[in-house]
Amino acid sequence: MDSLLQGPRGRRLCLELAMELDQDIRIAVFHLGYNLDPGAGRSRRMLTMDPLGEAPPPLPEPTMDELAGLITSLDLNGITNQLVHYALQRAVDTARYWQEPEGEDFLAATEEITVPLARVAESLAYSPTTQWWVQKAQPGQWAIDWRSADDPTPLPRDPQHTLAEWGRKERAQEIRAAKERPKNPHANFSGEWWSIPHGLIHTVARIPEGLSLVEDSLGWEEATVIPVAGTGRILEITTEEDWINLCRAFPLEVTASRRHDWFRTTGRHGRWVIPDWEQAATEWDAVHLTVTGYLSLAGRALPVSEDTSTVIAGWDLGTTFWLNDVVRETEEPRQHWHGPHNEDQWVLVSGA
């Protein structure tokens, strides 16, 4: 689990878990994270009031050394499956590739905090609840349709057409962005920031975990979960070499269309590529991002060549994208799940 601390989502997971275990850590992170947040005092404000509605005198703020000491002395025996899942969900919920990371992400990336967080990462390595994080793509998985069972729909087919349309759109967008957008990465422009193709069947191995571990969620409260089975040539993305080699074999230039968003999220200025998924389908039937792969890689600027990098963005952890028509719905019943508003728990309604 050493790789957890290499990635922004893995570091955020460890920090969130530490906050769940100790309220003093939560308070310290609140203050220190605010001070490091790019939006502090503007898009993010700290308001304090006493019972009379007056602003109290400011309290002494915690220091980095004090937070590091709290994490170092943290009792890790209180780690439970529920706490790990909530921390993992928070790490996913706070991922953003179209603007600067939150102050808590900057905080977790400092050496003063990363070093003591190694204890948390090590404890996760030996926890039974995390063993599925290294699991490869399974033959039987679940596709999620964010609609109710009253609105049934078949799984999409013809991935070749979907990928051809995706490739056409990406290339046209890149040409348009090169003409219309400035090369200055600081310019206030935004657009496509994903590195994945849309419209394909994508599946997860675990339900209900897959319902709550979704980047940039739209707050869905209904989901139809479809049992599927698929096999073929499946590429596992676990290490940065796995993703980099895919980008080197099938590069698609996206510098103009991703430049501004990915500069904000990574701080890197230069050329960018993602996999040309239409071409990748000639060698691979599916690509699976393991949980550990997501936690260590997502949101990082990964070097493809001396002047070119890539980012895994918008790809939910543990998800398999099917590039060819090799996956089918099975005879098991579909399931209908409901996620009550403002609650973290998904409830099985029917189909078990």
JOKA-V891717 format. One record per residue. N is the residue number from 1. RES is the residue in one small letter. PSI is psi as a letter, one per 40 degrees, with the letter a starting at -180 (NA if undefined). OMEGA is omega in radians with two decimals (none if undefined). BURIAL is b if it has 16 or more other C-alpha atoms within 10 Angstrom, else e. Layout:
# JOKA-V891717
N,RES,PSI,OMEGA,BURIAL ; N,RES,PSI,OMEGA,BURIAL
This chain:
# JOKA-V891717
1,m,e,3.10,b ; 2,d,d,-3.11,e ; 3,s,e,3.13,e ; 4,l,d,-3.05,b ; 5,l,e,3.06,b ; 6,q,d,-3.05,b ; 7,g,i,3.14,b ; 8,p,d,3.14,b ; 9,r,d,3.09,b ; 10,g,d,3.10,b ; 11,r,d,-3.14,b ; 12,r,d,3.07,b ; 13,l,d,-3.11,b ; 14,c,d,3.12,b ; 15,l,d,3.13,b ; 16,e,d,3.13,b ; 17,l,d,3.09,b ; 18,a,d,3.12,b ; 19,m,d,3.11,b ; 20,e,d,-3.07,b ; 21,l,e,-3.04,b ; 22,d,h,-3.11,b ; 23,q,d,3.10,e ; 24,d,d,3.07,b ; 25,i,d,3.12,b ; 26,r,d,-3.13,b ; 27,i,d,-3.14,e ; 28,a,d,3.13,b ; 29,v,d,3.13,b ; 30,f,d,-3.10,b ; 31,h,d,-3.08,b ; 32,l,d,3.09,b ; 33,g,d,3.11,b ; 34,y,d,-3.11,b ; 35,n,d,-3.12,b ; 36,l,e,-3.05,b ; 37,d,h,3.12,b ; 38,p,d,-3.12,b ; 39,g,e,-3.10,e ; 40,a,h,-3.14,e ; 41,g,e,3.13,e ; 42,r,c,3.11,e ; 43,s,e,3.12,e ; 44,r,h,-3.10,e ; 45,r,i,3.10,e ; 46,m,h,-3.13,e ; 47,l,h,3.09,e ; 48,t,h,3.13,e ; 49,m,i,3.02,e ; 50,d,i,-3.10,e ; 51,p,d,-3.13,e ; 52,l,e,3.12,e ; 53,g,e,3.14,e ; 54,e,i,3.13,e ; 55,a,h,3.14,e ; 56,p,i,3.06,e ; 57,p,i,-3.10,e ; 58,p,h,3.09,e ; 59,l,i,3.07,e ; 60,p,h,-3.11,e ; 61,e,i,3.11,e ; 62,p,i,3.12,b ; 63,t,i,3.09,e ; 64,m,d,-3.14,b ; 65,d,d,3.13,e ; 66,e,d,3.10,e ; 67,l,d,3.11,b ; 68,a,d,3.12,b ; 69,g,d,3.11,e ; 70,l,d,3.14,b ; 71,i,d,3.14,b ; 72,t,d,-3.10,b ; 73,s,e,-3.07,e ; 74,l,h,3.05,b ; 75,d,h,-3.07,e ; 76,l,e,-3.14,b ; 77,n,e,-3.11,e ; 78,g,e,-3.14,e ; 79,i,h,3.11,b ; 80,t,i,3.09,e ; 81,n,d,-3.11,e ; 82,q,d,3.13,e ; 83,l,d,3.12,b ; 84,v,d,-3.14,b ; 85,h,d,-3.14,b ; 86,y,d,3.12,b ; 87,a,d,3.10,b ; 88,l,d,3.12,b ; 89,q,d,3.11,b ; 90,r,d,3.11,b ; 91,a,d,3.12,b ; 92,v,d,-3.09,b ; 93,d,d,-3.05,b ; 94,t,e,3.06,b ; 95,a,h,3.09,b ; 96,r,h,-3.01,b ; 97,y,e,-3.10,b ; 98,w,e,3.09,b ; 99,q,i,-3.11,b ; 100,e,i,3.05,b ; 101,p,i,3.08,b ; 102,e,i,3.12,b ; 103,g,d,3.12,b ; 104,e,d,3.09,b ; 105,d,d,3.05,b ; 106,f,d,3.14,b ; 107,l,d,-3.12,b ; 108,a,d,-3.12,b ; 109,a,e,3.11,b ; 110,t,i,-3.12,e ; 111,e,d,-3.11,e ; 112,e,d,-3.10,e ; 113,i,d,3.14,b ; 114,t,d,-3.10,b ; 115,v,d,3.11,b ; 116,p,d,3.10,b ; 117,l,e,3.10,b ; 118,a,d,3.09,b ; 119,r,d,3.13,b ; 120,v,d,3.13,b ; 121,a,d,3.14,b ; 122,e,d,3.13,e ; 123,s,d,3.11,e ; 124,l,d,-3.12,b ; 125,a,d,-3.08,e ; 126,y,e,-3.13,e ; 127,s,h,3.11,e ; 128,p,d,-3.07,e ; 129,t,e,-3.10,e ; 130,t,e,-3.05,b ; 131,q,d,3.13,e ; 132,w,e,-3.12,e ; 133,w,d,3.13,b ; 134,v,e,-3.07,e ; 135,q,h,3.09,b ; 136,k,i,3.13,b ; 137,a,h,-3.13,b ; 138,q,i,3.11,e ; 139,p,d,3.11,e ; 140,g,h,-3.12,b ; 141,q,a,-3.11,b ; 142,w,h,2.97,b ; 143,a,i,-3.07,b ; 144,i,h,3.03,b ; 145,d,h,-3.04,b ; 146,w,f,3.03,b ; 147,r,i,-3.10,b ; 148,s,i,3.12,b ; 149,a,e,3.12,b ; 150,d,e,-3.12,e ; 151,d,g,-3.04,e ; 152,p,i,3.12,e ; 153,t,i,3.09,e ; 154,p,i,3.06,e ; 155,l,i,3.11,e ; 156,p,i,3.08,e ; 157,r,a,3.11,b ; 158,d,f,3.13,e ; 159,p,d,3.12,b ; 160,q,d,3.11,b ; 161,h,d,3.14,e ; 162,t,d,-3.12,b ; 163,l,d,3.09,b ; 164,a,d,3.10,e ; 165,e,d,3.11,e ; 166,w,d,-3.14,b ; 167,g,d,3.11,b ; 168,r,d,-3.13,e ; 169,k,d,-3.12,e ; 170,e,d,-3.13,b ; 171,r,d,3.11,e ; 172,a,d,3.14,e ; 173,q,d,3.14,b ; 174,e,d,3.11,b ; 175,i,d,-3.13,e ; 176,r,d,-3.13,e ; 177,a,d,3.13,b ; 178,a,d,3.14,e ; 179,k,d,-2.93,e ; 180,e,d,-3.06,e ; 181,r,i,3.14,b ; 182,p,i,3.11,e ; 183,k,e,3.11,b ; 184,n,h,-3.07,e ; 185,p,e,3.14,b ; 186,h,e,-3.09,e ; 187,a,i,-3.06,e ; 188,n,g,3.10,e ; 189,f,i,3.09,b ; 190,s,i,-3.14,e ; 191,g,b,3.10,e ; 192,e,h,3.09,b ; 193,w,e,-3.13,b ; 194,w,i,3.01,b ; 195,s,e,-3.10,b ; 196,i,i,3.07,b ; 197,p,i,3.09,b ; 198,h,i,3.09,e ; 199,g,e,3.10,e ; 200,l,i,2.95,b ; 201,i,h,3.00,b ; 202,h,i,-2.93,b ; 203,t,i,3.08,b ; 204,v,i,-3.08,b ; 205,a,d,-3.00,b ; 206,r,h,3.04,e ; 207,i,h,0.28,b ; 208,p,e,-3.08,e ; 209,e,d,-3.11,e ; 210,g,e,-3.13,b ; 211,l,d,-3.08,b ; 212,s,e,-3.12,b ; 213,l,g,-3.04,b ; 214,v,h,3.09,b ; 215,e,i,3.05,b ; 216,d,f,-3.10,e ; 217,s,i,3.11,e ; 218,l,e,3.09,e ; 219,g,f,-3.14,e ; 220,w,i,3.10,e ; 221,e,e,3.10,b ; 222,e,i,3.10,b ; 223,a,h,2.97,b ; 224,t,h,-3.07,b ; 225,v,h,-2.97,b ; 226,i,h,3.11,b ; 227,p,h,-3.12,b ; 228,v,i,3.03,b ; 229,a,h,3.14,b ; 230,g,i,3.11,b ; 231,t,i,3.14,b ; 232,g,a,-3.13,e ; 233,r,h,-3.05,e ; 234,i,h,3.09,b ; 235,l,h,3.10,b ; 236,e,h,3.07,b ; 237,i,h,3.14,b ; 238,t,d,-3.13,b ; 239,t,i,3.13,b ; 240,e,d,3.11,b ; 241,e,d,3.13,e ; 242,d,d,-3.11,e ; 243,w,d,-3.13,b ; 244,i,d,3.14,b ; 245,n,d,3.09,e ; 246,l,d,3.13,b ; 247,c,d,3.11,b ; 248,r,d,-3.11,e ; 249,a,d,-3.07,e ; 250,f,g,-3.05,b ; 251,p,i,3.01,b ; 252,l,h,-3.10,b ; 253,e,h,3.12,b ; 254,v,f,-3.04,b ; 255,t,d,-3.06,b ; 256,a,d,-3.08,b ; 257,s,d,-3.11,b ; 258,r,e,-2.97,b ; 259,r,d,-3.00,b ; 260,h,d,-3.14,b ; 261,d,d,-3.05,b ; 262,w,d,2.99,b ; 263,f,d,-3.13,b ; 264,r,d,-3.05,b ; 265,t,d,-3.11,b ; 266,t,d,-3.07,b ; 267,g,e,-3.11,e ; 268,r,h,3.06,b ; 269,h,h,-3.14,b ; 270,g,a,-3.14,e ; 271,r,i,-3.14,b ; 272,w,i,3.01,b ; 273,v,i,2.94,b ; 274,i,i,3.08,b ; 275,p,h,2.94,b ; 276,d,g,-2.97,b ; 277,w,d,3.10,b ; 278,e,d,3.11,b ; 279,q,d,3.13,b ; 280,a,d,-3.14,b ; 281,a,e,3.08,b ; 282,t,e,-3.14,e ; 283,e,d,-3.05,e ; 284,w,h,3.07,b ; 285,d,d,-3.12,b ; 286,a,i,3.08,b ; 287,v,h,-3.06,b ; 288,h,h,3.08,b ; 289,l,h,3.14,b ; 290,t,i,3.12,b ; 291,v,d,3.12,b ; 292,t,d,3.07,b ; 293,g,d,3.10,b ; 294,y,d,-3.05,b ; 295,l,d,-3.10,b ; 296,s,e,-3.00,b ; 297,l,d,-3.00,b ; 298,a,h,3.10,b ; 299,g,e,3.12,b ; 300,r,i,2.97,b ; 301,a,h,-3.07,b ; 302,l,h,-3.04,b ; 303,p,h,3.08,b ; 304,v,d,3.07,b ; 305,s,a,-3.07,e ; 306,e,d,-3.07,e ; 307,d,e,-3.05,e ; 308,t,h,3.09,b ; 309,s,i,-3.12,b ; 310,t,i,3.13,b ; 311,v,h,2.93,b ; 312,i,h,-3.05,b ; 313,a,h,3.08,b ; 314,g,e,-3.09,b ; 315,w,h,-3.11,b ; 316,d,i,-3.09,b ; 317,l,i,3.11,b ; 318,g,e,-3.06,b ; 319,t,i,3.07,b ; 320,t,h,3.00,b ; 321,f,h,-3.10,b ; 322,w,h,-3.05,b ; 323,l,d,3.13,b ; 324,n,i,-3.01,b ; 325,d,g,-3.07,b ; 326,v,e,-3.13,e ; 327,v,i,-3.07,b ; 328,r,i,3.00,b ; 329,e,h,-3.13,b ; 330,t,a,-3.10,e ; 331,e,e,3.07,e ; 332,e,i,-3.11,e ; 333,p,i,2.97,e ; 334,r,i,3.13,b ; 335,q,i,3.08,b ; 336,h,h,-3.12,b ; 337,w,i,3.12,b ; 338,h,h,3.09,b ; 339,g,h,-3.12,b ; 340,p,i,-3.09,e ; 341,h,h,3.10,e ; 342,n,f,3.05,e ; 343,e,i,-3.08,e ; 344,d,e,-3.01,e ; 345,q,h,3.02,e ; 346,w,i,-3.06,b ; 347,v,h,3.09,e ; 348,l,h,-3.11,e ; 349,v,d,-3.12,e ; 350,s,i,3.03,e ; 351,g,e,-3.12,e ; 352,a,NA,none,e
